[in-house]
């Protein structure tokens, strides 16, 4: 039986790019199970695909706008990957 994998990663705030240390827990198949910001001033966003972080000082509107930009960029990158295959 495989166990979950705990990894310390560096992630930037999706609004301003300030870097944070994040403890991410992945299942044996590589899916994100949970994450926690281990440095002060930030929090993980409740996204299931990958750890996303935002500063505690940003408003909900700023975070939503940044997340929308992230989603549109991420969708474009996924489409480009499928073109290459």
LONU-871983 format. One line per field, with one value per residue: residue number from 1; residue in three letters; z, y negated, x of N, C-alpha, C, CB in turn. Coordinates in nm, 2 decimals, padded with zeros to 4 digits. Glycine has a CB too. Example, Ala and Ser with C-alpha at 12.3 -4.5 7.8 and 13.67 -1.06 7.14 Angstrom:
LONU-871983
num = 1 | 2 $
residu = Ala | Ser $
n.w = 00.78 | 00.71 $
n.v = 00.57 | 00.22 $
n.u = 01.32 | 01.28 $
ca.w = 00.78 | 00.71 $
ca.v = 00.45 | 00.11 $
ca.u = 01.23 | 01.37 $
c.w = 00.78 | 00.79 $
c.v = 00.33 | 00.00 $
c.u = 01.32 | 01.29 $
cb.w = 00.90 | 00.57 $
cb.v = 00.45 | 00.06 $
cb.u = 01.13 | 01.41 $
//
This chain:
LONU-871983
num = 1 | 2 | 3 | 4 | 5 | 6 | 7 | 8 | 9 | 10 | 11 | 12 | 13 | 14 | 15 | 16 | 17 | 18 | 19 | 20 | 21 | 22 | 23 | 24 | 25 | 26 | 27 | 28 | 29 | 30 | 31 | 32 | 33 | 34 | 35 | 36 | 37 | 38 | 39 | 40 | 41 | 42 | 43 | 44 | 45 | 46 | 47 | 48 | 49 | 50 | 51 | 52 | 53 | 54 | 55 | 56 | 57 | 58 | 59 | 60 | 61 | 62 | 63 | 64 | 65 | 66 | 67 | 68 | 69 | 70 | 71 | 72 | 73 | 74 | 75 | 76 | 77 | 78 | 79 | 80 | 81 | 82 | 83 | 84 | 85 $
residu = Unk | Unk | Unk | Unk | Unk | Unk | Unk | Unk | Unk | Unk | Unk | Unk | Unk | Unk | Unk | Unk | Unk | Unk | Unk | Unk | Unk | Unk | Unk | Unk | Unk | Unk | Unk | Unk | Unk | Unk | Unk | Unk | Unk | Unk | Unk | Unk | Unk | Unk | Unk | Unk | Unk | Unk | Unk | Unk | Unk | Unk | Unk | Unk | Unk | Unk | Unk | Unk | Unk | Unk | Unk | Unk | Unk | Unk | Unk | Unk | Unk | Unk | Unk | Unk | Unk | Unk | Unk | Unk | Unk | Unk | Unk | Unk | Unk | Unk | Unk | Unk | Unk | Unk | Unk | Unk | Unk | Unk | Unk | Unk | Unk $
n.w = 00.00 | -00.09 | 00.04 | 00.12 | -00.01 | 00.13 | 00.06 | 00.05 | -00.10 | -00.31 | -00.37 | -00.56 | -00.48 | -00.63 | -00.70 | -00.66 | -00.67 | -00.45 | -00.27 | -00.11 | 00.13 | 00.10 | 00.23 | 00.07 | 00.02 | -00.14 | -00.31 | -00.37 | -00.65 | -00.74 | -00.72 | -00.58 | -00.24 | 00.00 | 00.12 | 00.29 | 00.38 | 00.50 | 00.57 | 00.70 | 00.65 | 00.42 | 00.24 | 00.13 | -00.16 | -00.22 | -00.43 | -00.63 | -00.81 | -00.80 | -00.58 | -00.49 | -00.40 | -00.20 | -00.08 | 00.26 | 00.27 | 00.04 | -00.13 | -00.16 | -00.42 | -00.57 | -00.55 | -00.68 | -00.94 | -01.02 | -01.00 | -01.21 | -01.43 | -01.41 | -01.46 | -01.73 | -01.85 | -01.78 | -01.91 | -02.18 | -02.19 | -02.16 | -02.39 | -02.58 | -02.52 | -02.59 | -02.87 | -02.94 | -02.91 $
n.v = 00.12 | -00.22 | -00.53 | -00.87 | -01.16 | -01.40 | -01.73 | -02.01 | -02.31 | -02.60 | -02.87 | -03.13 | -03.42 | -03.45 | -03.70 | -03.91 | -03.78 | -03.74 | -03.53 | -03.21 | -02.96 | -02.63 | -02.35 | -02.07 | -01.80 | -01.50 | -01.24 | -00.89 | -00.86 | -01.11 | -01.32 | -01.63 | -01.65 | -01.81 | -02.13 | -02.37 | -02.69 | -02.76 | -02.97 | -03.31 | -03.52 | -03.44 | -03.23 | -02.92 | -02.86 | -02.72 | -02.51 | -02.22 | -02.11 | -02.20 | -02.35 | -02.67 | -03.01 | -03.30 | -03.63 | -03.73 | -03.99 | -04.07 | -04.16 | -03.98 | -04.02 | -04.10 | -03.86 | -03.68 | -03.80 | -03.76 | -03.48 | -03.42 | -03.51 | -03.33 | -03.09 | -03.12 | -03.15 | -02.90 | -02.73 | -02.79 | -02.70 | -02.43 | -02.36 | -02.42 | -02.21 | -01.99 | -02.03 | -01.98 | -01.70 $
n.u = 00.08 | 00.06 | 00.17 | 00.06 | 00.23 | 00.42 | 00.52 | 00.74 | 00.69 | 00.76 | 00.55 | 00.40 | 00.21 | -00.11 | -00.20 | 00.00 | 00.25 | 00.42 | 00.63 | 00.57 | 00.62 | 00.49 | 00.33 | 00.25 | 00.02 | 00.02 | -00.16 | -00.09 | -00.12 | -00.06 | -00.24 | -00.35 | -00.40 | -00.43 | -00.32 | -00.11 | -00.01 | 00.30 | 00.45 | 00.43 | 00.14 | 00.00 | -00.24 | -00.38 | -00.57 | -00.89 | -00.86 | -00.86 | -00.68 | -00.41 | -00.17 | -00.26 | -00.19 | -00.26 | -00.20 | -00.28 | -00.37 | -00.49 | -00.80 | -01.12 | -01.22 | -00.99 | -00.85 | -01.03 | -01.03 | -00.76 | -00.76 | -00.93 | -00.78 | -00.57 | -00.70 | -00.78 | -00.53 | -00.42 | -00.60 | -00.54 | -00.27 | -00.31 | -00.46 | -00.26 | -00.08 | -00.22 | -00.23 | 00.03 | 00.05 $
ca.w = 00.00 | -00.10 | 00.13 | 00.07 | -00.01 | 00.18 | -00.02 | 00.08 | -00.23 | -00.31 | -00.46 | -00.55 | -00.47 | -00.77 | -00.73 | -00.66 | -00.69 | -00.33 | -00.25 | 00.02 | 00.15 | 00.11 | 00.25 | -00.01 | 00.04 | -00.27 | -00.30 | -00.44 | -00.79 | -00.77 | -00.70 | -00.46 | -00.13 | 00.08 | 00.13 | 00.40 | 00.38 | 00.63 | 00.60 | 00.75 | 00.56 | 00.31 | 00.26 | 00.01 | -00.22 | -00.22 | -00.56 | -00.62 | -00.91 | -00.76 | -00.47 | -00.53 | -00.28 | -00.20 | 00.05 | 00.34 | 00.26 | -00.08 | -00.12 | -00.24 | -00.56 | -00.63 | -00.57 | -00.79 | -01.07 | -01.04 | -01.03 | -01.35 | -01.52 | -01.39 | -01.52 | -01.87 | -01.89 | -01.77 | -02.02 | -02.30 | -02.19 | -02.18 | -02.53 | -02.65 | -02.49 | -02.68 | -03.01 | -02.96 | -02.91 $
ca.v = 00.00 | -00.34 | -00.64 | -01.00 | -01.22 | -01.54 | -01.80 | -02.15 | -02.37 | -02.74 | -02.92 | -03.28 | -03.47 | -03.47 | -03.84 | -03.99 | -03.70 | -03.72 | -03.38 | -03.15 | -02.81 | -02.56 | -02.21 | -02.01 | -01.66 | -01.44 | -01.10 | -00.81 | -00.88 | -01.25 | -01.42 | -01.71 | -01.61 | -01.92 | -02.22 | -02.46 | -02.78 | -02.74 | -03.10 | -03.40 | -03.62 | -03.39 | -03.11 | -02.84 | -02.87 | -02.59 | -02.46 | -02.08 | -02.06 | -02.23 | -02.45 | -02.82 | -03.08 | -03.44 | -03.70 | -03.76 | -04.13 | -04.10 | -04.15 | -03.87 | -04.06 | -04.09 | -03.71 | -03.63 | -03.84 | -03.68 | -03.34 | -03.41 | -03.52 | -03.20 | -02.98 | -03.14 | -03.11 | -02.76 | -02.66 | -02.81 | -02.61 | -02.29 | -02.35 | -02.41 | -02.08 | -01.89 | -02.05 | -01.91 | -01.56 $
ca.u = 00.00 | 00.14 | 00.13 | 00.06 | 00.36 | 00.43 | 00.63 | 00.75 | 00.71 | 00.75 | 00.45 | 00.38 | 00.07 | -00.16 | -00.22 | 00.12 | 00.37 | 00.50 | 00.65 | 00.54 | 00.65 | 00.37 | 00.33 | 00.14 | 00.01 | -00.03 | -00.20 | 00.01 | -00.14 | -00.01 | -00.34 | -00.34 | -00.50 | -00.44 | -00.21 | -00.11 | 00.10 | 00.38 | 00.51 | 00.32 | 00.09 | -00.07 | -00.33 | -00.41 | -00.70 | -00.96 | -00.86 | -00.83 | -00.58 | -00.27 | -00.17 | -00.26 | -00.17 | -00.28 | -00.17 | -00.40 | -00.40 | -00.57 | -00.95 | -01.18 | -01.23 | -00.85 | -00.82 | -01.12 | -00.98 | -00.64 | -00.79 | -00.99 | -00.67 | -00.50 | -00.78 | -00.78 | -00.40 | -00.41 | -00.68 | -00.46 | -00.16 | -00.36 | -00.49 | -00.14 | -00.02 | -00.30 | -00.19 | 00.16 | 00.04 $
c.w = 00.00 | 00.00 | 00.06 | 00.08 | 00.03 | 00.11 | 00.02 | -00.06 | -00.21 | -00.41 | -00.45 | -00.54 | -00.61 | -00.80 | -00.75 | -00.67 | -00.57 | -00.30 | -00.11 | 00.02 | 00.18 | 00.14 | 00.17 | 00.02 | -00.08 | -00.24 | -00.38 | -00.59 | -00.83 | -00.76 | -00.57 | -00.36 | -00.04 | 00.08 | 00.24 | 00.38 | 00.51 | 00.66 | 00.63 | 00.63 | 00.44 | 00.34 | 00.13 | -00.03 | -00.23 | -00.37 | -00.56 | -00.70 | -00.86 | -00.65 | -00.53 | -00.40 | -00.30 | -00.07 | 00.13 | 00.32 | 00.13 | -00.06 | -00.20 | -00.38 | -00.63 | -00.65 | -00.68 | -00.93 | -01.11 | -01.07 | -01.17 | -01.45 | -01.52 | -01.47 | -01.68 | -01.92 | -01.89 | -01.88 | -02.15 | -02.31 | -02.21 | -02.32 | -02.61 | -02.64 | -02.58 | -02.83 | -03.04 | -02.97 | -03.04 $
c.v = -00.13 | -00.44 | -00.77 | -01.06 | -01.36 | -01.61 | -01.95 | -02.22 | -02.53 | -02.78 | -03.07 | -03.31 | -03.50 | -03.61 | -03.92 | -03.92 | -03.69 | -03.57 | -03.34 | -03.00 | -02.74 | -02.41 | -02.15 | -01.86 | -01.60 | -01.29 | -01.02 | -00.83 | -01.03 | -01.36 | -01.50 | -01.68 | -01.73 | -02.01 | -02.32 | -02.55 | -02.78 | -02.87 | -03.20 | -03.49 | -03.57 | -03.27 | -03.04 | -02.86 | -02.73 | -02.54 | -02.31 | -02.04 | -02.08 | -02.34 | -02.59 | -02.90 | -03.23 | -03.50 | -03.72 | -03.90 | -04.16 | -04.08 | -04.02 | -03.90 | -04.05 | -03.94 | -03.65 | -03.67 | -03.77 | -03.54 | -03.32 | -03.42 | -03.39 | -03.09 | -03.00 | -03.11 | -02.96 | -02.68 | -02.67 | -02.71 | -02.46 | -02.26 | -02.34 | -02.27 | -01.98 | -01.90 | -01.98 | -01.76 | -01.50 $
c.u = 00.09 | 00.08 | 00.13 | 00.20 | 00.35 | 00.55 | 00.62 | 00.78 | 00.70 | 00.64 | 00.43 | 00.23 | 00.02 | -00.19 | -00.09 | 00.26 | 00.46 | 00.51 | 00.62 | 00.58 | 00.52 | 00.40 | 00.21 | 00.14 | -00.05 | -00.06 | -00.09 | 00.00 | -00.10 | -00.12 | -00.32 | -00.44 | -00.53 | -00.31 | -00.22 | 00.01 | 00.17 | 00.46 | 00.40 | 00.27 | 00.01 | -00.16 | -00.35 | -00.55 | -00.76 | -00.97 | -00.80 | -00.71 | -00.44 | -00.28 | -00.17 | -00.26 | -00.20 | -00.24 | -00.30 | -00.45 | -00.49 | -00.72 | -00.99 | -01.19 | -01.09 | -00.82 | -00.90 | -01.07 | -00.85 | -00.66 | -00.85 | -00.88 | -00.59 | -00.57 | -00.77 | -00.64 | -00.38 | -00.48 | -00.60 | -00.34 | -00.20 | -00.40 | -00.37 | -00.07 | -00.09 | -00.26 | -00.06 | 00.15 | -00.01 $
cb.w = 00.12 | -00.24 | 00.26 | 00.15 | -00.16 | 00.34 | -00.17 | 00.18 | -00.33 | -00.34 | -00.44 | -00.68 | -00.38 | -00.79 | -00.61 | -00.54 | -00.80 | -00.20 | -00.29 | 00.04 | 00.27 | -00.02 | 00.41 | -00.16 | 00.17 | -00.38 | -00.36 | -00.41 | -00.83 | -00.91 | -00.70 | -00.49 | -00.04 | 00.23 | -00.01 | 00.54 | 00.34 | 00.62 | 00.49 | 00.86 | 00.51 | 00.20 | 00.32 | 00.04 | -00.35 | -00.16 | -00.66 | -00.65 | -01.04 | -00.88 | -00.38 | -00.62 | -00.23 | -00.24 | 00.01 | 00.49 | 00.25 | -00.20 | -00.17 | -00.18 | -00.57 | -00.54 | -00.43 | -00.77 | -01.07 | -00.92 | -00.92 | -01.37 | -01.48 | -01.25 | -01.48 | -01.91 | -01.81 | -01.63 | -02.03 | -02.31 | -02.06 | -02.09 | -02.58 | -02.60 | -02.34 | -02.65 | -03.04 | -02.85 | -02.81 $
cb.v = 00.00 | -00.40 | -00.64 | -01.09 | -01.21 | -01.55 | -01.79 | -02.19 | -02.33 | -02.81 | -02.84 | -03.34 | -03.61 | -03.38 | -03.90 | -04.07 | -03.75 | -03.80 | -03.35 | -03.15 | -02.79 | -02.57 | -02.17 | -02.04 | -01.63 | -01.45 | -01.08 | -00.67 | -00.85 | -01.25 | -01.36 | -01.86 | -01.50 | -01.88 | -02.29 | -02.39 | -02.93 | -02.63 | -03.15 | -03.48 | -03.71 | -03.34 | -03.16 | -02.69 | -02.95 | -02.59 | -02.54 | -02.00 | -02.13 | -02.27 | -02.43 | -02.85 | -03.07 | -03.47 | -03.83 | -03.74 | -04.21 | -04.00 | -04.27 | -03.84 | -04.21 | -04.15 | -03.64 | -03.68 | -04.00 | -03.70 | -03.28 | -03.53 | -03.64 | -03.16 | -02.99 | -03.29 | -03.18 | -02.71 | -02.72 | -02.95 | -02.62 | -02.26 | -02.47 | -02.52 | -02.04 | -01.91 | -02.20 | -01.95 | -01.51 $
cb.u = -00.10 | 00.14 | 00.22 | -00.05 | 00.42 | 00.44 | 00.61 | 00.86 | 00.59 | 00.89 | 00.31 | 00.44 | 00.06 | -00.29 | -00.30 | 00.13 | 00.45 | 00.44 | 00.80 | 00.38 | 00.75 | 00.28 | 00.32 | 00.17 | -00.08 | 00.08 | -00.34 | -00.01 | -00.28 | 00.04 | -00.48 | -00.34 | -00.45 | -00.47 | -00.18 | -00.10 | 00.05 | 00.48 | 00.60 | 00.37 | 00.19 | 00.03 | -00.47 | -00.38 | -00.70 | -01.09 | -00.77 | -00.94 | -00.60 | -00.19 | -00.05 | -00.38 | -00.02 | -00.43 | -00.10 | -00.36 | -00.28 | -00.52 | -01.02 | -01.31 | -01.28 | -00.75 | -00.84 | -01.26 | -00.95 | -00.54 | -00.89 | -01.09 | -00.58 | -00.48 | -00.93 | -00.81 | -00.30 | -00.46 | -00.81 | -00.42 | -00.09 | -00.49 | -00.58 | -00.04 | -00.03 | -00.45 | -00.18 | 00.25 | -00.05 $
//
